[in-house]
Amino acid sequence: MTVISNYRTLRRFLAPLLMLALLSGFMGYARAAEEVPPQLPIFDIPALSAKSIASPLPNIMVVATGGTIAGAASGGDKTNFQNYAAGTYKMADMVAQLPTHKSADVSTFQFGNKGSGSYSMKDLYDLSLAVDQALDVYDGVVVTTGTDTMEEIAYFLDLTVRSEKPVVVTGAMRPWDVIGTDGPANLYQSIKVAASNKTKWFGTVLMLNDVIQAAREVTKSNAHRLDTFDTPMFGALGYVDDPAVRIYRLNARALKAGTPEWATPFDLRTISKDKLPTVEIAYSYQEAGGGAIRALVEDGAKGIVTAGTGAGGISAKMSQARSAAIQKGVVFVTTTRTGSGTMSGGSNGVIAGDNLNPQHARVMLLLSLAFSNDFNTIKDWFETVGAQDIVMDDPAPPVWPANAVLSSDEQTKDSIKLSWPQATDSTRVAGYAIYQGSEETPITKVASSVTSYTAKGLYANTSYTYMVKAFDDKGNESAGLTGIFKTSSSGSGSSGGSGSSNSNELTVPAGGSGQLSVYDNSITLQVPSGATSEQLLITIQKLAQTGGLIQADDVLLSSIFEVVKNKAGNFLVPVTLTFKFDVSLVKEGKKPSVFYYDESKKQWVEMGGTVSGSQISVTTDHFTKFAVFAVDDDKPPVPFSDTSGHWAAASIDKAVSAGIVNGYSDGTFKPELTVTREEFIVMLMRALKLEGAGADLAFTDSSAIGSWSKTAVSQAVQAGIISGYPDGTFKPGSRISRAEMVVMIAKAMKLTLTANAETSFSDNEEIPVWARGAVKAVADKGLIQGRLNNRFVPEGTATRAEAVTVIIKLLDSK
């Protein structure tokens, strides 16, 4: 009886749990079945009207977020400046109340309608993308927001908006409907500033009270006064003196107009908003305790900005808490609570905040940690991104301190760590260049804050000569510090590859990286991390006999090298081969080009390459014989003004020549412009050249599909390349995500997909299950590569450059 009773009791206990488990499993399955591909947010930015297109005036978009400028006085009391409901009026109505603008055609987009302090950092992520989306179409953008955190919102936009077009942030200190309100004038004048195009390349600026100020430098200085915004140390950029917009100085970003250095490192299209970390501010005062820092760390802060006294000083207790937090990996930035002043130096996990105030430094640190976890990289960003450091003529190179030497106190069988002292310069040391052997081109350059470098992928028991030179912003180089160091004969290596006792071999561990230079650096192989999922042994041989490989009229500029590995299959990530070639043999009208030998067709196939002095580099996903030949230097005119030197220029040229895609009437291609779903389908169908009218479209939003794309969409449906979303829509105007693009490519190629596939990308777990098999299959074919740090970024929006590149690779693979 006891046994039976206990069994019944157990059964009564387990039965509900079993049912709950089954129900949970079913619900999980249902959720997976309903999963919608993630993508970057898309905003309903109004298209230009026919009237606006025909108008000679600039087209300006006002993106509204609410704030005091859109506030309504409490109880209708028009004399009440302090009691009001922020974010009451809609921007379309507010613009309609203004006089017709003399200098712009104005459109509006209501992003939100609340106080500035109510927006999260994730909201600002969306706001930045909305501004960039508007700038794809409009000539400039005005962002209206509350003044409480306006400077932080403006600086976030300054660091993240990719377009060089004018972005002007404005607001008001008094609500829209009271007497003496500053709102209408600020809004009207900000539109004028954006339309003038005079702040193009300046990044984001603020305009209130007819004063134009840089987002990085401006701060709110008074709780109530209309002239609350001020720029300590630097002063205003300019003024709106009706009717003119006058700019009297350039900020740091404008000084870099048109150069690669103008863009910041913080491209939000490459990360999810969930990657934005928690960063806090700790305030110092007389006998301040360390509890605030400890609590912030416990609450998950990845970075903390200290608002210190004077030149950034903090109390002893705060310093102790900071040291403990640094041991846990928290990054600190030091600033001053005084309102102005430049911080410099910094070490041991603490970065100097330059002239940023605490709230600006927090924004900078938050974005830096979202894009890198390397301390020196973040430190370098704080020293360079937007820093107002004018470089004058500097004929003198940097100099080393007396008795400076290049040293090494750490050698393994495959690496040598180099160390050197800090150099000085009359203006600024920009960095250090590291040279190996007699090479004229440095193997790498490091920031001025870095005074060590580890050379990897070396041979055991081998001597190497290195030289380090300091350089300044003008490119002047110091005298070199030279040293000869020898790798050890044994010992453990790292996750990188290492040369064996046979100097022509390189062993690359699974997921690791490696470098091999042989035959007096005539050929150098660089294998990046993640290129292989299993250990490889790579061998390079220089062919002594070239019979049958070279024709009488071939001009060979290098030796022929055969590169082989001990495992079959292509690399997961392309590797780089760099060859030395004989410059004297390159005659007028000729250029060097790398070729690989197709063993099946018994012919050389041109790869091209990037030339630097007497070296040329290419990437490849497979090994065979390689050589450098002289070919005709047919230099066709660059079809677009913005693709010269772009990484996808060759694919863009092929795609245009094949009629897959076109440029814009202004002579640009806009390679970094994002692509909609219907645009990508049109490109893909043009490439595949499918016949017929296609299937009937049954999408609930078929009417939204453009007439120019309808046939292509119909063909794609019939071919099984697209099927739409679970809700029955196609969403033709939505930006296509990288995951969606790859799934379409996999279907177009009819690839066999593996369920629960594991890719080699570092963010594999972020790739949705429905796309993972396609991502692996397409990546294995070498058609798609990761972005920064080998991240696939599945929710990232595909650009025109990425779209045409993957399509061209698809065609080349056939």
ZIGI-V352310 format. One record per residue. N is the residue number from 0. SS is DSSP state (alpha for helix, beta for strand, coil for the rest). D_FIRST is the distance of its C-alpha to the first C-alpha in Angstrom with 1 decimal. Layout:
# ZIGI-V352310
[[N:SS:D_FIRST] [N:SS:D_FIRST]]
This chain:
# ZIGI-V352310
[[0:coil:0.0] [1:alpha:3.8] [2:alpha:5.5] [3:alpha:5.2] [4:alpha:6.0] [5:alpha:8.5] [6:alpha:9.8] [7:alpha:10.5] [8:alpha:12.1] [9:alpha:14.1] [10:alpha:15.2] [11:alpha:16.5] [12:alpha:18.3] [13:alpha:19.8] [14:alpha:20.9] [15:alpha:23.7] [16:alpha:24.9] [17:alpha:25.1] [18:alpha:27.1] [19:alpha:29.3] [20:alpha:30.1] [21:alpha:31.0] [22:alpha:33.1] [23:alpha:34.8] [24:alpha:35.7] [25:alpha:37.1] [26:alpha:39.1] [27:alpha:40.4] [28:alpha:41.5] [29:alpha:43.2] [30:alpha:44.9] [31:alpha:46.2] [32:alpha:47.4] [33:coil:49.3] [34:coil:50.7] [35:coil:54.5] [36:coil:56.7] [37:coil:57.7] [38:coil:61.4] [39:coil:63.8] [40:coil:64.5] [41:coil:67.2] [42:coil:69.3] [43:coil:71.3] [44:coil:74.6] [45:coil:77.3] [46:coil:79.5] [47:coil:83.2] [48:coil:85.0] [49:alpha:88.0] [50:alpha:90.2] [51:alpha:88.8] [52:alpha:89.3] [53:alpha:92.9] [54:coil:93.6] [55:coil:95.5] [56:coil:93.5] [57:beta:90.5] [58:beta:87.1] [59:beta:85.0] [60:beta:81.4] [61:beta:80.1] [62:beta:76.4] [63:beta:75.3] [64:coil:72.4] [65:coil:73.3] [66:coil:74.3] [67:alpha:77.0] [68:alpha:79.5] [69:alpha:77.4] [70:coil:76.7] [71:beta:77.6] [72:beta:79.0] [73:alpha:76.8] [74:alpha:77.9] [75:alpha:80.7] [76:coil:82.7] [77:coil:85.0] [78:coil:86.1] [79:coil:82.6] [80:coil:82.4] [81:coil:79.2] [82:coil:76.8] [83:beta:75.9] [84:beta:73.0] [85:coil:73.2] [86:coil:72.6] [87:coil:73.6] [88:coil:76.3] [89:coil:76.0] [90:alpha:78.3] [91:alpha:79.7] [92:alpha:81.0] [93:alpha:82.3] [94:alpha:84.3] [95:alpha:85.6] [96:alpha:87.1] [97:coil:89.0] [98:coil:92.5] [99:coil:92.6] [100:coil:92.4] [101:coil:95.6] [102:coil:94.3] [103:beta:91.0] [104:beta:89.0] [105:beta:85.8] [106:beta:82.3] [107:beta:79.1] [108:beta:75.4] [109:beta:73.0] [110:coil:70.5] [111:coil:69.0] [112:coil:70.2] [113:coil:69.1] [114:coil:70.2] [115:alpha:70.7] [116:alpha:68.2] [117:alpha:65.4] [118:coil:65.5] [119:coil:63.2] [120:alpha:64.3] [121:alpha:62.4] [122:alpha:64.5] [123:alpha:67.6] [124:alpha:66.5] [125:alpha:66.5] [126:alpha:69.8] [127:alpha:71.5] [128:alpha:70.5] [129:alpha:71.7] [130:alpha:75.1] [131:alpha:75.4] [132:alpha:74.6] [133:alpha:77.3] [134:alpha:79.7] [135:coil:79.3] [136:coil:81.2] [137:coil:83.0] [138:coil:85.8] [139:beta:84.3] [140:beta:81.4] [141:beta:81.4] [142:beta:78.1] [143:beta:77.9] [144:coil:75.5] [145:coil:75.1] [146:coil:77.1] [147:coil:74.4] [148:coil:73.0] [149:alpha:75.8] [150:alpha:76.9] [151:alpha:73.5] [152:alpha:73.1] [153:alpha:76.6] [154:alpha:76.0] [155:alpha:72.8] [156:alpha:74.8] [157:alpha:77.6] [158:alpha:75.4] [159:alpha:73.5] [160:coil:75.7] [161:coil:77.1] [162:coil:80.1] [163:coil:83.4] [164:coil:84.4] [165:beta:84.9] [166:beta:81.9] [167:beta:82.9] [168:beta:80.5] [169:beta:81.7] [170:coil:80.6] [171:coil:82.0] [172:coil:82.0] [173:coil:82.5] [174:coil:80.7] [175:coil:82.2] [176:coil:83.5] [177:coil:85.1] [178:coil:88.8] [179:coil:89.9] [180:coil:86.8] [181:coil:87.2] [182:alpha:84.7] [183:alpha:87.0] [184:alpha:89.6] [185:alpha:87.0] [186:alpha:85.4] [187:alpha:88.8] [188:alpha:90.2] [189:alpha:87.0] [190:alpha:87.5] [191:alpha:91.1] [192:alpha:90.0] [193:alpha:87.6] [194:alpha:90.2] [195:alpha:92.9] [196:coil:90.9] [197:coil:92.4] [198:coil:89.0] [199:coil:88.0] [200:coil:86.7] [201:coil:86.2] [202:coil:82.5] [203:beta:81.2] [204:beta:83.6] [205:beta:83.5] [206:beta:86.2] [207:beta:86.5] [208:coil:89.7] [209:coil:91.7] [210:beta:90.7] [211:beta:89.1] [212:beta:86.9] [213:beta:84.7] [214:coil:80.9] [215:coil:80.5] [216:coil:82.9] [217:coil:82.8] [218:beta:80.9] [219:beta:80.6] [220:coil:82.8] [221:coil:82.7] [222:coil:80.2] [223:coil:82.7] [224:coil:86.0] [225:coil:86.8] [226:coil:88.1] [227:coil:84.9] [228:beta:84.5] [229:beta:86.4] [230:coil:86.7] [231:coil:87.2] [232:coil:89.4] [233:coil:90.2] [234:coil:91.2] [235:coil:91.0] [236:coil:91.3] [237:beta:93.6] [238:beta:94.4] [239:beta:94.8] [240:beta:98.4] [241:coil:98.9] [242:coil:99.4] [243:beta:98.9] [244:beta:95.8] [245:beta:97.1] [246:beta:95.3] [247:coil:96.9] [248:coil:94.7] [249:coil:92.2] [250:coil:88.7] [251:coil:87.1] [252:coil:85.5] [253:alpha:88.7] [254:alpha:90.5] [255:alpha:88.2] [256:coil:88.8] [257:coil:88.6] [258:coil:87.3] [259:alpha:83.8] [260:alpha:83.4] [261:alpha:83.4] [262:coil:79.8] [263:coil:77.1] [264:coil:74.1] [265:coil:71.7] [266:coil:71.2] [267:alpha:68.2] [268:alpha:68.0] [269:alpha:66.6] [270:coil:63.6] [271:coil:60.8] [272:alpha:61.0] [273:alpha:57.7] [274:alpha:59.6] [275:coil:61.6] [276:coil:60.4] [277:coil:60.1] [278:beta:63.4] [279:beta:64.3] [280:beta:67.4] [281:beta:67.6] [282:beta:70.6] [283:coil:72.4] [284:coil:74.3] [285:coil:75.4] [286:coil:72.8] [287:coil:70.2] [288:coil:66.7] [289:coil:64.6] [290:alpha:61.5] [291:alpha:62.4] [292:alpha:62.6] [293:alpha:59.3] [294:alpha:57.6] [295:alpha:59.1] [296:alpha:57.9] [297:alpha:54.4] [298:coil:54.6] [299:coil:55.3] [300:coil:59.1] [301:coil:60.5] [302:beta:64.0] [303:beta:65.8] [304:beta:69.4] [305:beta:70.9] [306:beta:73.6] [307:beta:75.6] [308:beta:78.6] [309:coil:82.0] [310:coil:81.8] [311:coil:78.0] [312:beta:77.3] [313:coil:73.9] [314:coil:72.8] [315:alpha:71.7] [316:alpha:68.1] [317:alpha:68.0] [318:alpha:69.4] [319:alpha:66.7] [320:alpha:64.0] [321:alpha:65.8] [322:alpha:65.9] [323:alpha:62.2] [324:alpha:61.6] [325:alpha:63.9] [326:alpha:61.8] [327:coil:58.9] [328:coil:61.0] [329:coil:62.3] [330:beta:65.9] [331:beta:68.4] [332:beta:71.6] [333:beta:74.2] [334:beta:76.3] [335:beta:78.4] [336:coil:77.8] [337:coil:81.6] [338:coil:82.0] [339:coil:83.9] [340:coil:84.6] [341:coil:83.8] [342:beta:81.1] [343:coil:81.8] [344:coil:80.4] [345:coil:76.7] [346:coil:74.6] [347:coil:71.3] [348:coil:69.2] [349:beta:71.6] [350:beta:73.7] [351:beta:76.9] [352:coil:76.9] [353:beta:80.6] [354:coil:81.9] [355:coil:78.7] [356:coil:77.6] [357:alpha:73.9] [358:alpha:72.7] [359:alpha:74.6] [360:alpha:73.3] [361:alpha:69.7] [362:alpha:70.3] [363:alpha:71.9] [364:alpha:69.2] [365:alpha:66.4] [366:alpha:68.1] [367:alpha:68.9] [368:alpha:65.3] [369:alpha:64.2] [370:alpha:66.6] [371:coil:66.5] [372:coil:64.7] [373:coil:67.7] [374:alpha:69.4] [375:alpha:72.9] [376:alpha:72.8] [377:alpha:71.8] [378:alpha:74.5] [379:alpha:77.0] [380:alpha:76.1] [381:alpha:76.7] [382:alpha:80.1] [383:alpha:81.2] [384:coil:79.5] [385:coil:81.9] [386:coil:83.5] [387:coil:87.1] [388:coil:88.8] [389:coil:92.3] [390:coil:93.5] [391:coil:97.3] [392:coil:99.5] [393:coil:98.3] [394:coil:100.7] [395:coil:99.4] [396:coil:96.3] [397:coil:93.6] [398:beta:94.4] [399:coil:92.4] [400:coil:92.6] [401:coil:94.9] [402:coil:93.6] [403:coil:90.7] [404:coil:89.0] [405:coil:86.3] [406:beta:83.7] [407:beta:80.4] [408:beta:78.1] [409:beta:75.2] [410:beta:75.4] [411:coil:72.7] [412:coil:73.3] [413:coil:73.2] [414:beta:74.2] [415:beta:76.8] [416:beta:76.4] [417:beta:79.8] [418:beta:80.7] [419:coil:83.9] [420:coil:85.2] [421:coil:85.8] [422:coil:89.0] [423:beta:91.2] [424:coil:93.2] [425:coil:95.8] [426:coil:93.4] [427:coil:89.9] [428:beta:88.3] [429:beta:86.3] [430:beta:84.5] [431:beta:84.8] [432:beta:85.4] [433:beta:84.2] [434:beta:86.3] [435:beta:85.6] [436:coil:88.4] [437:coil:91.5] [438:coil:89.7] [439:coil:91.6] [440:coil:88.4] [441:coil:85.8] [442:coil:82.4] [443:beta:80.9] [444:beta:81.8] [445:beta:79.8] [446:beta:80.1] [447:coil:82.5] [448:coil:79.6] [449:coil:78.4] [450:coil:80.1] [451:beta:78.1] [452:beta:77.1] [453:beta:75.1] [454:beta:76.5] [455:beta:73.9] [456:coil:73.8] [457:coil:76.5] [458:beta:77.2] [459:coil:76.3] [460:coil:79.2] [461:coil:81.6] [462:beta:84.1] [463:beta:84.3] [464:beta:87.0] [465:beta:86.0] [466:beta:88.0] [467:beta:87.0] [468:beta:89.3] [469:beta:88.9] [470:beta:90.0] [471:beta:90.8] [472:coil:90.5] [473:coil:93.8] [474:coil:92.6] [475:coil:94.9] [476:beta:93.4] [477:coil:94.0] [478:coil:95.1] [479:coil:92.3] [480:beta:90.4] [481:beta:90.0] [482:beta:87.9] [483:beta:87.0] [484:beta:83.5] [485:beta:81.6] [486:coil:78.0] [487:coil:76.2] [488:coil:75.8] [489:coil:72.0] [490:coil:69.1] [491:coil:66.3] [492:coil:67.2] [493:coil:65.6] [494:coil:63.9] [495:beta:67.3] [496:coil:69.0] [497:beta:71.3] [498:beta:74.3] [499:coil:74.1] [500:coil:76.8] [501:coil:78.0] [502:coil:79.7] [503:coil:79.2] [504:beta:75.4] [505:beta:72.8] [506:beta:69.1] [507:beta:67.0] [508:coil:63.3] [509:coil:60.7] [510:coil:61.3] [511:coil:64.1] [512:beta:67.8] [513:beta:71.0] [514:beta:74.8] [515:beta:77.2] [516:beta:81.0] [517:beta:83.1] [518:coil:86.7] [519:coil:88.1] [520:coil:85.9] [521:coil:87.3] [522:beta:83.8] [523:beta:80.9] [524:beta:77.3] [525:beta:74.9] [526:beta:71.2] [527:coil:69.3] [528:coil:65.7] [529:coil:63.2] [530:coil:65.7] [531:coil:63.5] [532:coil:59.7] [533:coil:60.3] [534:coil:62.7] [535:beta:66.2] [536:beta:69.3] [537:beta:72.4] [538:beta:75.8] [539:beta:79.3] [540:beta:82.3] [541:beta:85.9] [542:coil:87.4] [543:coil:90.7] [544:coil:91.6] [545:coil:91.7] [546:coil:93.2] [547:coil:92.2] [548:coil:90.5] [549:coil:93.6] [550:coil:96.3] [551:coil:99.9] [552:coil:100.0] [553:coil:96.7] [554:coil:97.2] [555:beta:94.5] [556:coil:94.0] [557:coil:91.4] [558:coil:90.2] [559:coil:87.6] [560:beta:84.2] [561:beta:81.2] [562:beta:77.8] [563:beta:74.8] [564:beta:71.1] [565:coil:68.8] [566:coil:66.2] [567:coil:66.8] [568:coil:66.4] [569:coil:67.9] [570:coil:67.3] [571:coil:64.8] [572:coil:67.4] [573:coil:71.2] [574:beta:72.9] [575:beta:76.5] [576:beta:79.4] [577:beta:82.7] [578:beta:85.9] [579:beta:89.3] [580:coil:92.1] [581:coil:95.9] [582:alpha:97.3] [583:alpha:100.9] [584:alpha:100.0] [585:coil:99.0] [586:coil:102.2] [587:coil:103.2] [588:coil:101.2] [589:beta:98.4] [590:beta:95.0] [591:beta:92.3] [592:beta:89.2] [593:beta:86.2] [594:beta:85.4] [595:beta:82.6] [596:beta:83.2] [597:beta:81.3] [598:coil:80.9] [599:coil:80.1] [600:coil:83.2] [601:coil:85.3] [602:beta:86.6] [603:beta:86.5] [604:beta:84.7] [605:beta:85.8] [606:beta:83.2] [607:beta:85.7] [608:coil:84.7] [609:beta:85.5] [610:beta:88.7] [611:beta:89.2] [612:coil:92.5] [613:coil:92.4] [614:beta:88.7] [615:beta:86.8] [616:beta:83.0] [617:beta:80.6] [618:beta:76.9] [619:beta:75.2] [620:coil:71.8] [621:coil:72.9] [622:coil:75.2] [623:coil:78.2] [624:beta:81.9] [625:beta:83.5] [626:beta:87.0] [627:beta:89.3] [628:beta:92.2] [629:beta:95.0] [630:beta:94.7] [631:beta:96.9] [632:coil:96.4] [633:coil:96.2] [634:coil:95.5] [635:coil:94.7] [636:coil:95.1] [637:coil:91.9] [638:coil:90.9] [639:coil:89.1] [640:coil:90.0] [641:coil:86.5] [642:coil:85.3] [643:coil:87.7] [644:coil:85.7] [645:coil:82.3] [646:coil:79.6] [647:coil:79.2] [648:alpha:82.9] [649:alpha:83.1] [650:alpha:80.2] [651:alpha:81.7] [652:alpha:85.1] [653:alpha:83.5] [654:alpha:81.5] [655:alpha:84.6] [656:alpha:86.7] [657:coil:84.1] [658:coil:84.1] [659:coil:80.4] [660:coil:81.2] [661:coil:84.2] [662:coil:85.4] [663:coil:86.6] [664:coil:90.1] [665:coil:90.8] [666:coil:90.7] [667:coil:87.2] [668:coil:84.0] [669:coil:81.6] [670:coil:79.3] [671:coil:76.8] [672:coil:76.5] [673:beta:73.1] [674:coil:72.5] [675:beta:70.9] [676:alpha:68.7] [677:alpha:71.5] [678:alpha:74.0] [679:alpha:71.9] [680:alpha:71.3] [681:alpha:75.1] [682:alpha:75.8] [683:alpha:73.2] [684:alpha:74.4] [685:alpha:78.0] [686:alpha:77.1] [687:alpha:75.1] [688:coil:77.9] [689:coil:75.6] [690:coil:77.4] [691:coil:76.9] [692:coil:76.2] [693:coil:72.4] [694:coil:69.6] [695:coil:69.7] [696:coil:68.2] [697:coil:65.3] [698:coil:64.6] [699:coil:64.3] [700:coil:67.0] [701:alpha:69.2] [702:alpha:72.1] [703:alpha:71.9] [704:coil:72.6] [705:coil:76.2] [706:coil:78.6] [707:coil:79.6] [708:coil:76.0] [709:alpha:74.7] [710:alpha:75.7] [711:alpha:74.2] [712:alpha:70.9] [713:alpha:70.9] [714:alpha:71.6] [715:alpha:68.7] [716:alpha:66.3] [717:alpha:67.4] [718:coil:67.1] [719:coil:63.5] [720:coil:64.5] [721:coil:63.4] [722:coil:61.0] [723:coil:61.0] [724:coil:58.3] [725:coil:55.0] [726:coil:56.7] [727:coil:59.4] [728:coil:62.2] [729:coil:64.3] [730:coil:65.7] [731:coil:69.0] [732:coil:70.5] [733:coil:67.5] [734:beta:68.2] [735:coil:66.5] [736:beta:64.1] [737:alpha:64.2] [738:alpha:60.8] [739:alpha:61.9] [740:alpha:65.2] [741:alpha:63.6] [742:alpha:61.2] [743:alpha:64.2] [744:alpha:66.1] [745:alpha:63.2] [746:alpha:63.1] [747:alpha:66.8] [748:alpha:66.7] [749:coil:63.8] [750:coil:62.0] [751:coil:58.7] [752:coil:56.2] [753:coil:53.2] [754:coil:50.0] [755:coil:48.8] [756:coil:52.1] [757:coil:53.0] [758:coil:56.6] [759:coil:58.8] [760:coil:59.6] [761:coil:58.6] [762:coil:57.0] [763:alpha:55.0] [764:alpha:51.9] [765:alpha:54.1] [766:coil:55.0] [767:coil:52.9] [768:alpha:50.7] [769:alpha:52.7] [770:alpha:55.8] [771:alpha:54.8] [772:alpha:55.2] [773:alpha:58.7] [774:alpha:59.7] [775:alpha:58.8] [776:alpha:60.6] [777:alpha:63.7] [778:alpha:63.8] [779:alpha:63.5] [780:coil:66.6] [781:coil:68.5] [782:coil:69.0] [783:coil:67.5] [784:coil:67.4] [785:coil:65.8] [786:coil:67.5] [787:alpha:67.8] [788:alpha:65.5] [789:alpha:64.3] [790:coil:62.4] [791:coil:62.1] [792:coil:61.9] [793:coil:60.2] [794:coil:60.8] [795:coil:64.4] [796:beta:67.1] [797:coil:69.1] [798:beta:72.8] [799:alpha:75.6] [800:alpha:76.3] [801:alpha:72.7] [802:alpha:72.6] [803:alpha:75.8] [804:alpha:75.0] [805:alpha:71.7] [806:alpha:73.4] [807:alpha:76.3] [808:alpha:73.9] [809:alpha:72.2] [810:alpha:75.5] [811:alpha:76.5] [812:coil:73.3] [813:coil:74.1]]
